Amino acid sequence: MWDGGKFTKFQQGDYVFSIRQFAPFKAIKVLGDLQKIITPALAGALTGLQKAPEADTNNWLSLAPVFSDALYQIAAGLDGDKLQRAMNLLLDKNYVAVEVTANNGTKTFTQLDEGLINEIFTGRTFDLLALMVEIFKINFLDFSKLSSLPSGVREAFGEIKLPFRVK
């Protein structure tokens, strides 16, 4: 099994997660499957931008058509099975661990399996989605290493990260 990749710690409330970058073949598979979920949302957002070309990105009200179309496209093409599929793809226990405290007080990272997901995230669905977004960011939104692309293309890809930034 592949044991490389960069590890990133992500704190969410009382929990610390260790997220390892996916192996290249896994990353391609996950990205290919996730694009079927992400593409309709992007198409909806672009449709909304066409309806509101003068929208002020600093004014949430002027962006309402953008968000409305994106949400409509997501709702039209995303059901529970697809969302659960995305969760299974991103929350692979071989790549995500959570810090747990043993009875003797020592802290160690343990694979984030279904049991721990249930224990940590029951009643906290949006926190689970936030963790999934963080895993996506770590694996797919680092455009600084695109050395074979011209700098203008790298900068354009970098703009894709903007909606995912935490403020």
C-alpha positions in Angstrom: 0.0 0.0 0.0 1.2 3.5 -0.8 2.4 5.3 2.3 3.5 8.7 0.9 1.7 12.0 0.6 1.6 15.1 2.7 -0.3 15.0 6.0 -2.3 18.1 7.0 -3.9 18.6 10.4 -7.4 20.1 10.5 -9.0 21.1 13.8 -12.8 21.2 14.0 -14.1 21.9 17.5 -12.7 19.4 19.9 -11.4 17.1 17.2 -8.1 17.1 15.3 -8.1 15.3 12.0 -5.0 14.2 10.1 -5.7 14.2 6.3 -3.2 12.5 4.0 -3.1 13.4 0.3 -4.5 10.7 -1.9 -2.2 8.5 -4.0 -2.2 9.7 -7.6 -4.4 6.9 -9.0 -6.9 7.3 -6.2 -7.0 11.1 -6.7 -7.8 10.7 -10.3 -10.6 8.2 -9.5 -12.1 10.3 -6.8 -11.9 13.5 -8.9 -13.5 11.7 -11.8 -16.4 10.6 -9.7 -16.8 13.9 -7.8 -16.9 15.9 -11.0 -20.3 14.4 -11.7 -21.6 16.1 -8.6 -19.6 19.4 -8.8 -20.1 20.1 -12.5 -23.9 20.7 -12.3 -23.4 23.2 -9.5 -20.7 25.1 -11.5 -23.0 25.1 -14.5 -25.8 26.5 -12.3 -23.5 29.2 -11.0 -22.5 30.2 -14.5 -26.1 30.4 -15.6 -26.8 32.7 -12.6 -23.8 34.9 -13.6 -25.3 35.3 -17.1 -28.5 36.4 -15.5 -26.7 38.9 -13.3 -23.6 40.1 -15.1 -23.5 43.3 -13.1 -23.6 41.4 -9.8 -21.4 42.9 -7.1 -19.4 40.0 -5.6 -19.3 42.0 -2.3 -23.1 42.2 -2.2 -24.8 38.9 -1.3 -28.2 40.1 -2.5 -26.9 40.8 -6.1 -25.5 37.3 -6.1 -28.9 35.7 -5.3 -29.4 34.5 -8.9 -26.0 32.8 -8.9 -26.7 30.9 -5.7 -30.3 30.2 -6.7 -29.3 28.5 -9.9 -26.4 26.7 -8.3 -28.6 25.3 -5.6 -31.3 24.4 -8.1 -28.8 22.4 -10.2 -27.4 20.7 -7.1 -30.9 19.7 -6.0 -31.9 18.5 -9.4 -28.9 16.3 -9.8 -27.9 15.3 -6.3 -29.6 12.8 -4.1 -28.8 11.0 -0.9 -27.0 8.1 -2.7 -24.7 10.4 -4.6 -23.9 12.5 -1.5 -23.2 9.3 0.4 -21.0 8.1 -2.5 -19.0 11.4 -2.3 -18.7 10.9 1.5 -17.3 7.4 1.0 -14.9 8.6 -1.6 -13.5 11.5 0.5 -13.6 9.9 3.9 -11.4 6.9 3.1 -10.1 5.6 6.4 -6.8 5.0 4.8 -6.3 8.7 4.3 -8.2 10.4 7.2 -7.6 9.9 10.9 -8.8 11.5 14.1 -7.0 12.1 17.3 -8.4 10.2 20.2 -7.5 10.1 23.8 -6.9 6.7 25.4 -7.9 5.8 29.0 -4.4 6.6 30.2 -4.6 10.1 28.7 -2.3 9.6 25.7 -3.4 10.9 22.4 -3.0 9.0 19.1 -4.5 9.2 15.7 -7.0 6.5 14.7 -8.4 5.7 11.3 -11.7 7.6 10.8 -14.0 4.6 10.2 -17.8 4.4 10.1 -18.0 3.9 13.8 -16.0 7.0 14.6 -17.9 9.0 12.0 -21.2 8.0 13.7 -19.8 8.9 17.1 -18.3 12.3 16.1 -20.8 13.5 13.6 -24.3 12.3 14.7 -26.4 15.5 14.8 -23.5 17.4 13.2 -24.1 16.8 9.5 -22.7 20.2 8.4 -19.5 19.6 10.3 -19.2 16.4 8.4 -19.7 18.3 5.1 -17.0 20.8 6.2 -14.5 18.0 6.8 -15.3 16.7 3.3 -14.7 20.1 1.8 -11.3 20.3 3.7 -10.3 16.9 2.3 -11.3 18.1 -1.2 -9.2 21.3 -0.7 -6.2 19.4 0.4 -6.3 16.9 -2.5 -7.4 19.0 -5.4 -7.0 22.8 -4.8 -3.3 23.2 -4.5 -2.4 24.7 -7.9 1.0 25.9 -6.8 2.6 22.7 -8.1 1.3 23.0 -11.7 4.8 23.5 -13.1 4.0 22.4 -16.6 1.3 25.0 -17.1 1.9 28.7 -18.0 1.6 31.0 -15.1 -1.6 32.6 -16.4 -3.3 29.3 -16.4 -2.0 28.5 -12.9 -3.4 31.8 -11.7 -6.8 31.1 -13.3 -6.9 27.7 -11.5 -6.0 29.5 -8.3 -9.1 31.6 -8.6 -11.2 28.4 -8.3 -10.0 28.2 -4.7 -11.6 31.5 -3.7 -15.0 30.1 -2.7 -13.4 27.5 -0.5 -11.3 29.8 1.6 -12.2 30.1 5.2 -12.5 33.6 6.5 
